[in-house]
Amino acid sequence: MAEASVTENVVAAAPCTAACPVQTDTRQYVEFITQGKYEEALELLLDANPFSSVCGRICHHPCEQQCRRSKVDAPVGLRQLKRFVVESTREYRLSRRKPIAPTRKERIAVIGSGPGGLTAAHDLARLGFKVVVYEKWHTPGGMLGTAIPRYRLPYEVLEEDIDDILSLGVELRTGCEIGRDLRIEDLRREGCKAILIATGLSESRTLGVPGIDSTGVLLAIPFLRTVRLGENPLLGDRVVVIGGGNVAIDVARCARRFGVEKVSLVSLESRQEMPAWEWEIEEAIQEGIEVQNSWGPRTVFAENGTVRGIELKRCTSVFDEAGRFSPRFDEGDVLTLLSDTIIIAIGQRSDLTCIEGSAVKVAGDRLEYDPETLATTETGIFACGEVVTGPGAAVEAVREGHRAAKAMLHYLDTGEFLRQPPSELLALGEMPLETAEKVRRRAPVIPELISPERRVRDFSEIERGFTEAEALAEAKRCLACTTGALVDEAKCAACLTCVRICPFGVATVERTAAMPQEQCLACGLCAAECPAAAIALKRFGTNQMRRELEGLLATGDEPKHLRPLIVSYCCLFEVTSRRLVRAEPSDVARTGVARVMVPCVARLSVLDMLTPFELGADGVVIISCMEGDCLYPTAEERLSSRVRKAKSILDEIGLGGERIDHWKTETSAEVSWSAFWEISKRKLRTLGG
């Protein structure tokens, strides 16, 4: 069968976006947060990732690991900001749930309701297909729904994402196991023209050591399912968990929550080599779990068939010279741990019951497939996620679900396979150290976890989300990568003004000015002071200010504005709730104050300060951030200089420079801004029209 190919345009992107497996426009949703546009942020998130609620809790956040702010102080808390968005927009989210009537005659089956399968179902339903998802368990969500502990992922959080997907018209059949209750040929007879296998890794691997069949030896995944169902397993006083990955950590932490006093986690790997996320290991240790590194099981010993302990042997190396898993041991160095229960968490494998009776081939314990077309060895059957890729994160499964939907659409449209070779966004280069040293430090907002002593008492969620004030403060730390200065070479006079005032030493001039994106911090001072108006910011368009003012000051059929009428430019980064962020023409008519929020008012040019008078305002109030709180060095001094210049121009034309007031936020925006407006109004009343 013929194959087509997808060619992606390589574009520069913020490093956080390039690092995200589903290429979420991370920088943009953070900017939406600063602007109080939480609904717009949610739309952006859900368009890239239907499992945004889940990822706001458990994502391993590779975006943060690439955040350029790391070179300054600490990365922006992007995962927590995602959680804030979904928690702040629940009513809106309910209102957007609407079924999509199928417009395609083809029926599609998805086997497995984990993040990969349901993401594909989501995309295909939006494309007009009738999609039926089959799940062998009675709870949808794959491992998210049946194995991840509630203290990490409350089930109602997963339900938010699943309900969004089902609201599109996706049909979900739980308690239906393909291969037993139905076979693939039955799905064909029901009219399924394409089938996706996305069953993940749902079964635990075991060990081949003496005594492993003793009573009291459990496997990780069945144990975690028991926990998720709310059952209370009898574990005894001492539990040993074998494994060093995230599942092993989950198992150990669950055991502690059942009152087990001594939980030991035994890992072949050294602490540095452990595959579990570092923060998960740290939290486990805080909860009293003892980690035994560089040991492997030798013998499980029992009494009358019941576990009494385990003998371990020293692991001297885990990988061979080529990096392959090939552990070596010192048989003479042994350690014995007493235990009432041993739980094996050394990895998962696929349950391939679903392909029985089909022509789909197996490669080892996974499905055989083409990683570019996602096609299996039987025509019309595709596969995605861990059942073919091996262990991965939820967000990576979402990425594969998107790819699967694209592959199946192309197949149903053309009868051909679509090649989707791996593609990566070109990320913005690293910030030079000399630039990073000039960026003002801002401590990250990190909500405290519940204390370890309280955490181990039950399965309550251990981490709280951001308050609105915390979210806005954390979003303020974003460096807005890729939104820096652009130079219109036709206008540039090469006058060196930008070189002279740039607080980060970014600007250079040869024939024309240049601001390398890797260095530019989007402060906007150069654009505000360029005498030729040759510089603009991607983040803050040159004409944006005037358009916003025209919209706010338009009267239309509304009553005339209260007088005096003030235009107030306010520092966006000082607000602690979006109540102050958004202004409407009706607000202006009611209060006589047209608020224009600016991401740093130091970006205001003299023209920006004078334009309101041209549009009918009686006065201008500029409110900066608190004293010494500006993100950009020298910005406050530059702004004060421009305010003086604008005042002098008003004096020269006889309007009076006292019609412009410049204040700095005191205590809080909510308290001080209204006071500033009242003071300015009283003064303007004495000045007259």
C-alpha positions as CSV (number, residue, x, y, z in Angstrom):
1,M,0.0,0.0,0.0
2,A,1.3,3.5,-0.9
3,E,2.6,5.8,1.8
4,A,2.4,9.5,2.2
5,S,4.7,11.7,4.3
6,V,4.2,14.6,6.7
7,T,6.7,17.4,6.5
8,E,6.6,19.8,9.4
9,N,7.7,23.4,9.1
10,V,10.6,24.0,11.5
11,V,9.9,27.2,13.5
12,A,11.6,28.8,16.4
13,A,9.8,28.2,19.7
14,A,10.2,28.9,23.3
15,P,12.2,26.1,24.9
16,C,9.3,25.2,27.2
17,T,7.0,24.6,24.2
18,A,9.7,22.7,22.3
19,A,10.2,20.4,25.3
20,C,6.5,19.6,25.7
21,P,5.7,16.2,24.1
22,V,2.5,17.7,22.7
23,Q,4.1,21.1,21.9
24,T,1.7,23.1,24.1
25,D,2.2,26.8,23.5
26,T,3.3,27.1,27.1
27,R,4.5,30.7,26.9
28,Q,1.2,31.8,25.5
29,Y,-1.0,30.2,28.2
30,V,1.2,31.8,30.8
31,E,0.6,35.2,29.2
32,F,-3.1,34.5,29.1
33,I,-3.0,34.0,32.8
34,T,-1.2,37.3,33.4
35,Q,-4.0,38.9,31.3
36,G,-6.8,37.3,33.3
37,K,-7.8,35.3,30.3
38,Y,-8.2,32.0,32.0
39,E,-10.8,30.6,29.6
40,E,-8.5,31.4,26.6
41,A,-5.7,29.6,28.5
42,L,-8.0,26.6,29.0
43,E,-8.9,26.4,25.3
44,L,-5.2,26.5,24.3
45,L,-4.4,23.8,26.8
46,L,-7.2,21.4,25.8
47,D,-6.6,21.9,22.2
48,A,-3.0,20.5,22.7
49,N,-3.8,18.1,25.5
50,P,-7.2,16.7,26.3
51,F,-5.7,15.4,29.6
52,S,-4.7,18.8,30.9
53,S,-6.4,18.2,34.3
54,V,-4.3,15.0,34.7
55,C,-1.1,16.6,33.6
56,G,-1.7,19.6,35.9
57,R,-1.2,17.0,38.7
58,I,1.2,14.3,37.6
59,C,3.1,15.5,34.5
60,H,6.9,15.2,34.8
61,H,7.0,18.7,33.4
62,P,9.8,18.5,30.8
63,C,8.8,22.1,30.0
64,E,10.1,23.3,33.3
65,Q,13.3,21.4,32.9
66,Q,14.0,23.6,29.8
67,C,12.7,26.9,31.2
68,R,15.3,29.6,30.5
69,R,14.6,31.1,33.9
70,S,16.5,28.2,35.4
71,K,19.7,30.1,34.6
72,V,18.5,33.1,36.7
73,D,16.9,31.5,39.8
74,A,14.4,28.7,39.3
75,P,12.0,27.5,36.5
76,V,8.5,28.9,36.2
77,G,6.0,26.5,37.8
78,L,4.3,25.6,34.6
79,R,2.6,22.4,35.8
80,Q,1.0,24.2,38.7
81,L,-0.1,27.0,36.4
82,K,-1.8,24.5,34.2
83,R,-3.6,23.1,37.3
84,F,-4.6,26.6,38.2
85,V,-6.2,27.2,34.8
86,V,-8.3,24.0,34.9
87,E,-9.4,24.6,38.5
88,S,-10.4,28.2,37.7
89,T,-12.5,27.5,34.7
90,R,-14.7,24.5,35.7
91,E,-18.1,26.3,35.0
92,Y,-16.8,27.4,31.6
93,R,-15.5,24.0,30.9
94,L,-19.0,22.5,31.6
95,S,-20.6,25.0,29.2
96,R,-18.3,24.1,26.3
97,R,-19.2,20.4,26.4
98,K,-21.3,19.8,23.3
99,P,-21.8,16.6,21.3
100,I,-20.5,16.5,17.7
101,A,-22.8,14.7,15.3
102,P,-20.9,12.2,13.1
103,T,-20.4,13.4,9.6
104,R,-18.5,10.4,8.4
105,K,-20.0,7.0,7.7
106,E,-16.9,5.1,8.9
107,R,-17.0,3.6,12.4
108,I,-13.8,3.4,14.5
109,A,-12.9,1.2,17.4
110,V,-10.4,2.0,20.1
111,I,-9.2,-0.8,22.4
112,G,-8.1,0.7,25.7
113,S,-9.3,3.9,27.4
114,G,-5.9,5.3,28.7
115,P,-4.7,8.7,27.6
116,G,-3.4,7.5,24.2
117,G,-6.6,5.7,23.2
118,L,-8.9,8.4,24.5
119,T,-6.9,11.2,22.9
120,A,-7.2,9.5,19.5
121,A,-10.9,9.1,20.2
122,H,-11.2,12.8,21.0
123,D,-9.5,13.8,17.8
124,L,-11.4,11.4,15.6
125,A,-14.8,12.4,17.1
126,R,-14.0,16.1,16.4
127,L,-13.3,15.0,12.8
128,G,-16.8,13.6,12.5
129,F,-16.2,9.9,13.1
130,K,-18.3,7.6,15.3
131,V,-15.8,6.2,17.8
132,V,-16.4,3.4,20.3
133,V,-13.9,2.8,23.0
134,Y,-13.6,-0.6,24.6
135,E,-12.2,-1.0,28.2
136,K,-11.8,-4.3,29.9
137,W,-12.0,-2.8,33.4
138,H,-15.1,-1.1,34.8
139,T,-13.2,2.1,35.4
140,P,-11.9,4.1,32.3
141,G,-8.6,5.8,32.1
142,G,-6.2,2.9,31.8
143,M,-3.4,3.0,34.5
144,L,-4.6,6.6,35.4
145,G,-7.9,5.2,36.5
146,T,-6.9,1.9,38.0
147,A,-3.4,2.2,39.4
148,I,-2.2,5.8,40.2
149,P,-2.8,6.4,43.9
150,R,-5.4,9.0,44.9
151,Y,-2.9,11.1,46.8
152,R,-1.3,11.9,43.5
153,L,-4.4,11.9,41.2
154,P,-7.9,12.1,42.7
155,Y,-10.2,10.2,40.4
156,E,-12.5,13.2,40.0
157,V,-9.6,15.0,38.3
158,L,-9.3,12.2,35.7
159,E,-13.1,12.3,35.3
160,E,-13.0,15.9,34.2
161,D,-10.8,15.0,31.2
162,I,-12.7,11.8,30.4
163,D,-16.1,13.5,30.6
164,D,-14.9,16.2,28.2
165,I,-14.0,13.5,25.6
166,L,-17.2,11.5,26.1
167,S,-19.3,14.7,25.7
168,L,-18.2,14.8,22.1
169,G,-20.2,11.7,21.4
170,V,-17.5,9.1,22.0
171,E,-19.1,5.9,23.1
172,L,-17.4,4.1,26.0
173,R,-18.0,0.4,26.8
174,T,-16.4,-0.6,30.1
175,G,-16.2,-4.2,31.3
176,C,-15.8,-5.4,27.8
177,E,-12.5,-7.2,27.0
178,I,-11.6,-7.6,23.4
179,G,-10.2,-11.1,22.8
180,R,-12.7,-12.6,25.3
181,D,-16.0,-10.8,25.3
182,L,-15.6,-9.7,21.7
183,R,-12.9,-10.4,19.1
184,I,-11.4,-8.1,16.4
185,E,-13.5,-9.9,13.7
186,D,-16.6,-8.9,15.7
187,L,-15.6,-5.3,15.6
188,R,-15.1,-5.6,11.8
189,R,-18.7,-7.1,11.6
190,E,-20.0,-4.1,13.6
191,G,-18.7,-1.9,10.8
192,C,-15.4,-0.7,12.2
193,K,-13.2,0.4,9.3
194,A,-10.2,1.1,11.4
195,I,-9.1,-0.1,14.8
196,L,-6.7,1.3,17.3
197,I,-5.0,-0.8,19.9
198,A,-3.9,1.3,22.9
199,T,-4.0,-1.1,25.8
200,G,-0.8,0.1,27.5
201,L,1.3,-1.9,29.9
202,S,-1.3,-3.3,32.3
203,E,0.4,-6.3,33.9
204,S,3.3,-6.6,36.3
205,R,6.5,-8.5,35.6
206,T,7.6,-11.0,38.2
207,L,11.0,-12.4,39.4
208,G,12.5,-15.9,38.9
209,V,14.1,-16.3,42.3
210,P,13.6,-19.1,44.8
211,G,10.5,-18.6,47.0
212,I,8.8,-16.1,44.8
213,D,5.6,-18.1,44.8
214,S,5.3,-17.9,48.6
215,T,2.1,-16.4,50.2
216,G,2.7,-12.7,50.8
217,V,4.5,-12.0,47.6
218,L,2.4,-9.6,45.5
219,L,2.7,-7.9,42.2
220,A,2.6,-4.1,41.9
221,I,-0.2,-3.4,39.5
222,P,-2.8,-5.8,41.1
223,F,-1.8,-4.2,44.5
224,L,-2.3,-0.7,43.2
225,R,-5.6,-1.6,41.6
226,T,-6.7,-2.9,45.0
227,V,-5.7,0.3,46.6
228,R,-7.4,2.4,44.0
229,L,-10.7,0.5,44.6
230,G,-10.5,1.5,48.3
231,E,-9.8,-2.0,49.6
232,N,-7.6,-2.4,52.7
233,P,-5.0,-5.2,52.0
234,L,-3.4,-7.0,55.0
235,L,0.3,-6.2,54.7
236,G,1.7,-6.9,58.2
237,D,4.3,-4.7,59.9
238,R,7.2,-5.0,57.4
239,V,7.0,-4.5,53.7
240,V,9.7,-4.8,51.1
241,V,9.2,-3.3,47.7
242,I,11.5,-4.5,44.8
243,G,12.0,-1.9,42.1
244,G,13.4,1.6,41.6
245,G,10.9,3.2,39.2
246,N,7.8,5.4,39.8
247,V,5.5,2.4,40.2
248,A,7.7,1.1,43.0
249,I,7.6,4.5,44.7
250,D,3.8,4.5,44.4
251,V,3.6,1.0,45.9
252,A,5.9,1.9,48.9
253,R,4.1,5.1,49.6
254,C,0.7,3.3,49.5
255,A,2.0,0.7,52.0
256,R,2.9,3.5,54.4
257,R,-0.6,4.8,54.2
258,F,-2.0,1.5,55.4
259,G,-0.1,1.9,58.6
260,V,3.0,-0.2,57.8
261,E,5.7,1.0,60.1
262,K,8.7,-0.3,58.1
263,V,8.7,0.0,54.4
264,S,12.0,-0.8,52.5
265,L,12.4,-0.1,48.8
266,V,15.1,-2.2,47.2
267,S,16.6,-0.9,43.9
268,L,19.2,-2.5,41.7
269,E,20.3,1.0,40.7
270,S,22.3,3.5,42.7
271,R,20.4,6.6,43.9
272,Q,21.7,8.5,40.8
273,E,20.6,5.8,38.4
274,M,17.1,5.2,39.8
275,P,14.5,5.7,37.1
276,A,11.9,7.2,39.5
277,W,11.6,11.0,39.4
278,E,13.8,12.6,42.0
279,W,11.0,14.5,43.7
280,E,9.1,11.3,44.1
281,I,12.1,9.7,45.8
282,E,12.5,12.6,48.1
283,E,8.8,12.6,49.1
284,A,9.0,8.9,49.8
285,I,12.1,9.3,52.0
286,Q,10.3,12.1,53.8
287,E,7.4,9.7,54.5
288,G,9.8,7.3,56.2
289,I,10.5,4.9,53.4
290,E,14.0,3.3,53.6
291,V,15.7,3.1,50.2
292,Q,18.2,0.3,49.8
293,N,20.2,1.1,46.6
294,S,22.4,-1.3,44.6
295,W,20.8,-4.5,45.9
296,G,19.0,-7.2,44.0
297,P,16.9,-10.2,45.1
298,R,18.6,-13.5,45.7
299,T,16.1,-15.6,47.6
300,V,12.7,-15.2,49.2
301,F,12.6,-17.2,52.3
302,A,9.3,-18.5,53.9
303,E,7.9,-20.4,56.8
304,N,5.1,-22.9,56.0
305,G,4.8,-21.3,52.6
306,T,4.4,-17.7,54.0
307,V,6.9,-15.0,53.4
308,R,9.3,-14.2,56.3
309,G,12.0,-12.2,54.5
310,I,14.2,-11.8,51.5
311,E,17.9,-12.2,51.0
312,L,19.6,-9.6,48.7
313,K,22.9,-9.6,46.9
314,R,25.0,-6.6,46.1
315,C,24.6,-5.2,42.6
316,T,27.9,-3.9,41.3
317,S,26.6,-2.6,38.0
318,V,23.3,-2.3,36.2
319,F,24.3,-1.6,32.6
320,D,27.0,-3.0,30.4
321,E,29.5,-0.8,28.4
322,A,26.9,-0.3,25.6
323,G,24.3,1.0,28.1
324,R,22.1,-2.2,28.0
325,F,20.5,-3.6,31.1
326,S,22.8,-6.3,32.2
327,P,23.2,-6.3,36.0
328,R,26.2,-7.9,37.7
329,F,26.4,-9.0,41.3
330,D,28.8,-9.7,44.1
331,E,27.4,-13.0,45.4
332,G,29.5,-12.8,48.5
333,D,28.0,-9.5,49.7
334,V,24.5,-10.3,51.0
335,L,21.8,-8.5,53.1
336,T,18.7,-10.0,54.7
337,L,15.5,-8.0,55.3
338,L,12.7,-9.4,57.4
339,S,9.3,-8.9,55.9
340,D,5.6,-9.9,56.1
341,T,4.9,-8.8,52.5
342,I,7.1,-8.5,49.4
343,I,5.7,-6.5,46.5
344,I,7.4,-6.9,43.1
345,A,7.5,-3.6,41.0
346,I,10.2,-4.3,38.4
347,G,8.3,-3.3,35.3
348,Q,5.1,-3.9,33.3
349,R,4.1,-5.8,30.3
350,S,1.2,-5.8,27.9
351,D,-1.9,-7.9,28.0
352,L,-2.2,-8.9,24.4
353,T,-5.4,-10.9,24.7
354,C,-7.1,-8.4,22.4
355,I,-5.3,-9.6,19.3
356,E,-6.2,-13.3,19.6
357,G,-7.6,-14.6,16.4
358,S,-6.2,-11.6,14.4
359,A,-3.2,-11.3,12.0
360,V,-1.5,-8.8,14.3
361,K,2.0,-10.0,15.1
362,V,3.9,-9.7,18.3
363,A,7.5,-8.5,18.8
364,G,8.7,-9.8,22.2
365,D,5.9,-8.8,24.6
366,R,4.7,-5.9,22.5
367,L,2.9,-5.5,19.2
368,E,4.9,-5.3,16.0
369,Y,4.2,-2.0,14.3
370,D,5.7,0.7,12.1
371,P,6.7,3.6,14.4
372,E,6.2,6.1,11.6
373,T,2.8,5.0,10.2
374,L,1.6,3.4,13.5
375,A,0.3,0.5,11.4
376,T,0.4,-3.1,12.7
377,T,0.8,-6.2,10.5
378,E,-3.0,-6.4,9.9
379,T,-4.4,-3.8,7.5
380,G,-6.6,-1.2,9.1
381,I,-5.3,-1.9,12.6
382,F,-3.1,0.7,14.3
383,A,-1.4,0.8,17.6
384,C,-0.1,3.6,19.9
385,G,1.2,4.2,23.4
386,E,3.0,1.9,25.7
387,V,1.8,-1.3,24.1
388,V,4.3,-0.5,21.3
389,T,6.7,2.1,22.7
390,G,7.2,0.7,26.2
391,P,7.0,2.7,29.5
392,G,6.4,6.4,29.2
393,A,4.5,9.3,30.7
394,A,0.9,10.2,30.3
395,V,1.7,13.3,28.2
396,E,3.7,11.1,25.8
397,A,0.7,8.8,25.4
398,V,-1.3,11.9,24.5
399,R,1.2,12.7,21.8
400,E,0.9,9.2,20.4
401,G,-2.9,9.4,20.5
402,H,-2.7,12.6,18.3
403,R,-0.4,10.8,15.9
404,A,-2.7,7.8,15.7
405,A,-5.7,9.9,14.9
406,K,-3.9,11.6,12.1
407,A,-2.7,8.2,10.7
408,M,-6.2,6.7,10.8
409,L,-7.8,9.7,9.2
410,H,-5.3,9.6,6.3
411,Y,-5.9,5.8,5.9
412,L,-9.6,6.2,5.8
413,D,-9.4,9.1,3.4
414,T,-6.9,7.6,1.0
415,G,-6.4,3.9,1.8
416,E,-2.7,4.7,2.2
417,F,-0.4,4.9,5.2
418,L,0.9,8.2,6.4
419,R,4.5,8.4,7.4
420,Q,5.0,10.7,10.5
421,P,8.8,10.7,11.2
422,P,9.8,12.1,14.5
423,S,9.8,15.9,14.5
424,E,11.0,18.5,17.0
425,L,10.5,22.2,17.2
426,L,13.6,24.3,16.9
427,A,14.0,25.8,20.3
428,L,15.3,29.3,21.1
429,G,18.9,29.1,22.0
430,E,20.3,29.3,25.5
431,M,20.3,32.6,27.3
432,P,23.9,33.8,27.6
433,L,25.3,33.8,31.1
434,E,26.0,37.5,30.9
435,T,22.4,38.2,30.1
436,A,21.1,35.9,32.8
437,E,23.2,37.7,35.4
438,K,21.3,41.0,34.6
439,V,17.8,39.5,35.1
440,R,16.2,40.4,38.4
441,R,15.7,37.4,40.7
442,R,12.2,36.4,41.7
443,A,11.7,33.6,44.1
444,P,9.3,30.9,42.8
445,V,5.9,30.4,44.3
446,I,5.9,26.9,45.7
447,P,2.8,25.7,47.6
448,E,3.9,23.6,50.5
449,L,3.1,19.9,50.6
450,I,1.1,18.5,53.5
451,S,3.6,17.5,56.2
452,P,4.9,13.9,55.9
453,E,3.3,13.0,59.2
454,R,-0.1,13.9,58.0
455,R,0.4,12.6,54.5
456,V,0.8,9.0,55.6
457,R,-2.4,9.0,57.6
458,D,-4.6,8.6,54.5
459,F,-4.9,9.0,50.7
460,S,-5.8,12.7,50.7
461,E,-4.1,14.7,47.9
462,I,-0.7,15.9,49.3
463,E,-0.3,19.0,47.2
464,R,-2.6,22.1,47.0
465,G,-3.0,24.2,43.9
466,F,-2.1,27.9,43.5
467,T,-4.4,30.6,44.8
468,E,-5.2,33.3,42.2
469,A,-2.7,35.7,43.7
470,E,0.0,33.0,43.7
471,A,-0.7,32.0,40.1
472,L,-0.4,35.6,38.9
473,A,2.8,36.1,40.9
474,E,4.3,33.0,39.4
475,A,3.2,33.8,35.9
476,K,4.9,37.2,36.3
477,R,8.2,35.3,36.5
478,C,7.9,34.1,32.8
479,L,10.6,35.7,30.6
480,A,8.2,35.7,27.6
481,C,10.8,34.0,25.4
482,T,10.5,34.6,21.6
483,T,8.4,37.8,22.1
484,G,11.3,40.2,22.0
485,A,12.1,43.2,19.8
486,L,11.8,43.3,16.0
487,V,13.6,45.9,13.9
488,D,12.1,47.5,10.8
489,E,15.4,48.0,8.9
490,A,13.8,50.4,6.5
491,K,13.1,52.8,9.4
492,C,16.2,52.2,11.4
493,A,18.5,55.2,11.5
494,A,21.3,53.3,13.2
495,C,21.3,56.1,15.9
496,L,22.5,53.8,18.7
497,T,19.7,54.8,21.0
498,C,18.7,51.2,21.6
499,V,22.3,50.2,22.3
500,R,22.6,53.0,24.9
501,I,19.4,52.2,26.8
502,C,19.2,48.4,26.6
503,P,19.5,47.2,30.2
504,F,20.6,43.7,29.2
505,G,23.3,44.7,26.7
506,V,21.4,43.0,23.9
507,A,21.2,45.6,21.1
508,T,24.0,46.0,18.6
509,V,24.2,48.3,15.5
510,E,26.1,47.8,12.3
511,R,24.1,49.0,9.3
512,T,20.9,48.6,11.3
513,A,20.0,47.6,14.9
514,A,19.9,43.9,15.9
515,M,18.4,42.2,19.0
516,P,19.2,38.5,19.0
517,Q,16.2,36.6,20.3
518,E,18.3,34.4,22.6
519,Q,19.3,37.5,24.5
520,C,16.3,39.8,24.2
521,L,14.1,39.9,27.4
522,A,11.2,41.7,25.8
523,C,11.3,44.6,28.2
524,G,10.3,47.1,25.4
525,L,12.5,50.0,26.5
526,C,14.1,50.2,23.1
527,A,10.7,50.3,21.4
528,A,9.5,53.1,23.7
529,E,12.6,55.3,23.1
530,C,13.4,54.6,19.4
531,P,13.2,58.0,17.8
532,A,12.5,56.5,14.4
533,A,9.7,54.1,15.7
534,A,11.7,51.3,14.0
535,I,11.3,48.8,16.9
536,A,8.3,46.8,17.9
537,L,7.7,43.9,20.2
538,K,6.0,40.6,19.2
539,R,4.4,40.6,22.7
540,F,3.2,44.1,22.5
541,G,2.2,45.3,19.0
542,T,2.9,48.9,18.1
543,N,-0.7,49.7,17.3
544,Q,-2.2,47.6,20.1
545,M,-2.4,50.4,22.6
546,R,-4.3,52.8,20.4
547,R,-6.8,50.1,19.3
548,E,-7.5,49.2,22.9
549,L,-8.0,52.8,23.8
550,E,-10.4,53.4,20.9
551,G,-12.4,50.4,22.0
552,L,-12.6,51.5,25.6
553,L,-13.5,55.2,24.9
554,A,-16.0,54.5,22.1
555,T,-19.4,55.8,23.3
556,G,-21.8,54.4,20.6
557,D,-25.3,54.4,22.0
558,E,-24.0,54.3,25.6
559,P,-24.5,57.4,27.9
560,K,-21.7,59.9,27.8
561,H,-18.7,59.1,30.0
562,L,-18.5,60.5,33.5
563,R,-16.3,63.6,33.7
564,P,-13.4,63.9,34.2
565,L,-12.5,61.0,32.0
566,I,-9.2,59.3,32.9
567,V,-7.1,56.8,31.0
568,S,-5.1,54.8,33.5
569,Y,-2.1,52.8,32.3
570,C,-1.5,50.1,35.0
571,C,1.2,47.6,35.7
572,L,-0.3,44.2,34.8
573,F,2.1,42.5,37.1
574,E,0.8,44.1,40.3
575,V,-2.7,42.7,40.2
576,T,-3.6,39.7,42.5
577,S,-7.0,38.9,40.8
578,R,-8.3,39.3,37.3
579,R,-11.1,41.6,38.7
580,L,-8.8,44.5,38.0
581,V,-7.4,43.2,34.7
582,R,-10.3,43.3,32.3
583,A,-12.1,46.6,31.5
584,E,-15.1,47.1,29.3
585,P,-16.6,50.3,27.8
586,S,-19.5,50.0,30.2
587,D,-17.0,50.1,33.1
588,V,-15.6,53.3,31.7
589,A,-19.0,54.9,31.3
590,R,-19.8,54.0,34.9
591,T,-16.5,55.0,36.6
592,G,-14.9,57.5,34.3
593,V,-11.7,55.4,34.4
594,A,-10.4,53.5,31.4
595,R,-8.0,50.9,32.6
596,V,-5.3,49.8,30.2
597,M,-3.2,46.9,31.6
598,V,0.4,46.9,30.4
599,P,3.0,44.2,31.1
600,C,5.4,46.8,32.6
601,V,4.3,50.4,32.0
602,A,7.9,51.3,31.4
603,R,7.1,50.2,27.8
604,L,5.0,53.3,27.4
605,S,6.3,55.8,24.8
606,V,5.6,59.5,25.0
607,L,3.1,59.0,22.2
608,D,1.3,56.4,24.2
609,M,1.0,59.0,27.0
610,L,-0.4,61.7,24.7
611,T,-2.7,59.6,22.6
612,P,-5.5,59.5,25.2
613,F,-5.9,63.3,25.0
614,E,-6.4,63.0,21.2
615,L,-9.2,60.5,21.9
616,G,-11.0,62.7,24.3
617,A,-9.6,61.9,27.8
618,D,-9.2,64.7,30.4
619,G,-6.2,63.1,32.1
620,V,-3.7,60.2,32.2
621,V,-2.7,58.2,35.2
622,I,0.3,55.9,35.0
623,I,0.6,53.4,37.8
624,S,3.9,51.5,38.0
625,C,4.7,48.5,40.2
626,M,5.8,48.9,43.8
627,E,9.1,50.7,44.5
628,G,12.0,48.6,43.4
629,D,9.8,45.8,42.2
630,C,10.1,46.3,38.4
631,L,11.3,43.3,36.5
632,Y,13.6,45.3,34.3
633,P,16.7,47.2,35.4
634,T,16.7,51.0,34.7
635,A,13.0,50.8,33.5
636,E,11.7,53.0,36.3
637,E,14.2,55.7,35.6
638,R,13.5,55.6,31.9
639,L,9.8,55.8,32.4
640,S,10.1,58.8,34.7
641,S,12.1,60.6,32.1
642,R,9.5,59.9,29.4
643,V,6.7,61.1,31.8
644,R,8.6,64.4,32.3
645,K,8.9,64.8,28.5
646,A,5.2,64.1,27.9
647,K,4.3,66.7,30.6
648,S,6.5,69.3,29.0
649,I,4.8,68.8,25.6
650,L,1.4,69.3,27.3
651,D,2.7,72.5,28.9
652,E,4.0,73.7,25.5
653,I,0.6,73.3,23.8
654,G,-1.2,74.9,26.7
655,L,-3.1,71.8,28.0
656,G,-1.0,71.5,31.1
657,G,1.4,68.9,32.2
658,E,-0.4,68.4,35.5
659,R,-3.0,66.4,33.6
660,I,-0.5,63.4,33.7
661,D,0.0,61.7,37.0
662,H,2.6,59.0,37.7
663,W,2.1,56.8,40.8
664,K,3.8,53.7,42.2
665,T,1.6,51.0,43.6
666,E,1.4,51.0,47.4
667,T,0.4,48.1,49.6
668,S,-1.7,46.5,46.8
669,A,-3.3,47.4,43.5
670,E,-6.7,46.7,44.9
671,V,-6.2,49.2,47.7
672,S,-4.0,51.9,46.2
673,W,-5.1,52.3,42.6
674,S,-8.7,53.5,43.4
675,A,-7.2,56.0,45.8
676,F,-4.8,57.3,43.0
677,W,-7.8,57.7,40.6
678,E,-9.8,59.7,43.1
679,I,-6.9,62.1,43.8
680,S,-6.4,62.6,40.0
681,K,-10.1,63.2,39.5
682,R,-10.3,65.8,42.1
683,K,-7.3,67.6,40.6
684,L,-8.8,67.5,37.1
685,R,-12.1,68.9,38.3
686,T,-10.2,72.0,39.4
687,L,-8.5,72.3,36.0
688,G,-11.7,72.1,34.0
689,G,-12.2,70.6,30.5
